[in-house]
Amino acid sequence: MLEGSIIARLEKGGDKFEVFVDEERAYSFKSGLKKDFANVLSVDEVFSDARKGDRPSDAELKKFFGTSDPVAVGEVIVREGELQLTTERRRKLLEEKKARIISLISRNCVDPHTKAPHPPQRIESALEEVKFKVDLFKSVDRQVEEAVEKLREILPIKMENIKIAVKIDPQFSGRAFGILKEFGLEKSEYGKDGSLVGVCVFPAGLQDDFYNKMNKLTGGSVQTKVL
């Protein structure tokens, strides 16, 4: 086996087709993070058994892929087939993706009764209870939607935005503008005294972050009102 490479495998019509790929680039391509297929293959060859070095004929490749070009065939194998990720890398990637899903749910969803976000620990426990399985190659955004649907079986939860009017004293308005943009600043205007007035719309789960940042910047002088 080529050093630092893994095997990508696809079965078609009962036949097996394999290529050696760079683990990092192949995962990035398959998961949609890398848009082009450049430098994904470790070697421009297609195998019927990569470890033994057995190769299919050009006729077999053309029959199933419409071409015998190894790069074109390899792209199909990586996109549609299975990556033989190392155990350690698969574990690490699953943990990272799960953490992102939990974070997004906690930041973007609330209990519709209290309007408060669910803590990440509660989200994680609930996902385990409903036996939600993280998909290594499906997008995080898609899985957040699927996870929320599952969580509704045991938790009062929904995605919700909150709209907050805010007024910043003149001495903080310049530095505050960039932070407000992060929190979905919809409209803003400066008063004659230089104060900044605006309206922010953002996921309700981010309320604590919003208030913490505003209070830290202004020393607690920020004025807010939920609309």
N, C-alpha and C positions, 0 to 999 in steps of 0.2 A: 504494500500500500504506500502511496506517495506520502512523504513526510508532511504533516500539517494539513492533509486533505481528508475529506470524508467522501462517502459514496451517496449519490442521488440515484434513486431507482424508480422505474416505471414499468408496469406490466401491461402489455397490449396483446390481445388475442392469445393469451396463454404464454407468450414469450416475454422474457425479461430483458430490459435495457438499462444499462448503468453508465454513469460517468463519474470521474473524480472531480470534485469541486473544492474551492476554498470555502471553509466552513462559515466564516464571517460574511463574505460577499454573497454566498448562496442563500443564507438565511435572510439577509437584507433584501435580496431580490425577491425571494418567495413571499416575504411578508409585506412587500410593497414599499419598503424604505428606499431601496435602490431601483431606479427606473430602467436603467439599461443593463444589458447582460455582459458588458465588457469585463474581462478578467475574472469571470466567475469560474470557468473551467480551469482546472489545474493542468490538464493536458487535453488537446483537441482530438480526442478519440472516444468512440462509443463502444461499450463492451456488453456482452451477454452475461459475463461473469467477470467483474473487474478484478477480483482478488486472484483469479486464475489466469487472467489476461486473455480470456476467450472473447472473440469479436464476432458480431453478426455480419452477414454479407451486405453489400450495398443494396442488393435486391430486397432483402428483408427490411432495411431502413426505409427504402422508397415505398414499400408496401404499406408500412404503418405510419410513416411520417411525411411521405410525399417528397422526401429529399434524403440524400446520403451525406449532406454537409454536417459534420459533427457539431459545429457550433449551433446551427439551427435546431438540430435534433436535441442537443444538450439543453437548450433553452426550454423546449417542451418538457423534457424529463424533469427539470428542476421546478418548473411552474406547476405541472400536473402531478408529479410523483411525490415520493417520500424522501426526506433528507435523513440520513443516518447520523444524526447529531450525537456527539459524545454525551454520556450520562450527566456529567458535570455541567456541560454547557446547557443542556436541555433543562436541568433543574434551575440553573441561574436565570435563564430567560423566562421560564414560567413564573419564578418568584418576582422578577422585575415587572412582568406584564400584570400579574395579579395585584401588585402594589399600586400600579398606575390606575387600574380599574377601581380599586377600593378608594383611592384618593379622589378620583373624579366623581364617584358616586357621593362620597361624603361632602364634597365641595359644591355639587350641583343639585343635590336632592335634599328634601326636608320632610319632616313629619307634618302632614297636612293639617293636623289638629293643633299642634303647638307652633308650627312654622319654624321650628328649630332643626338644624342639621343633625343627622345621626353621626355619632363619633366613628372614626375608622375601625376601632376595635369591635363595635357592634355590627358594622357592615361585614367585617371579616367573619365573625362568628355566624352571622345569618347566612352568608354565602356557603359556609361549610354545612350548615343545617339543611339547606335546600339542595346540597350536593351539586353546586354549580362548578362546572369544569372549565378552566381557562383553556382556550384554544391558542396554541403557540403562533399560528399563522393568520388568524382572523384579526381584523383591526380592533384597536382598543375601543373606539367610539361605538362600533357595532356591538361589541361584547358588553359595554356599559348598558346599552338599551336592553339586551337580553337578560343581563343580570338584574336590572331593576324589575323586569317583568317577573322573574323568579322570586325576588325578594318580597314582592307584593303578596305572596302566599302567606308570609308570616310577619311582615312589617308594614305599618302604615307609612307609605313612602311615595313621593312623586317629585318629578323635576319641576322646579318653580323658580321664576325670576322675581327679584324684588326691585322696586324703584325707590330711590332715595334722593331727596333734595339736600344739597349741601352748600354751606357758606363758609369760606375761608378768609381769615383776616389778611389784610394787604401784605404783611411781612412774610406770609407763608404761601401766597397765591402762585408765585412762579414755580416753586418746587412742587406744589400740590398738583399742578396741571398734569404732569406726566403720570402721577399715581392715579389720578382720576380717570385718565385715558385707559389705564389697565383695567379699571372697573366699569367699562362700558359708558363712558361719558357721552350722553346723547346731545346735550346742549349746554352752553355756558355763556356767561357774559361777565364783564368786569364793571364793578360799581365806580362811581366818581371818586371814591376814596381808595380805589385799587383793590378792593376785596373781590374775591372770585365766587360767583354763584353758579351752580350747575345742577344737573340731574343725571344720576348714574343708574343704569339698569344692568344687573348682573345676577348670576345664580344665587339663590337665597342662602345656599350653604357657605358662601364666601363672606357673610356678614361680619363674622368675628375678625377676619383678615382686614376687611375694610375699616372697621372701627379702630382696630389696633394701629393700623398704619396712619390713619388720620389723626388719632390722638397723640401718637408718638411724634408726628411732624409738627403739630400745632401746640403741643403741651396741654392738650385737653380743651383748647378753645374752639375747636371746630363745632359748627352748628349743623345738626342733621334732622331730617324729618322723613319718615316713611310715607310715601304717597300711595 
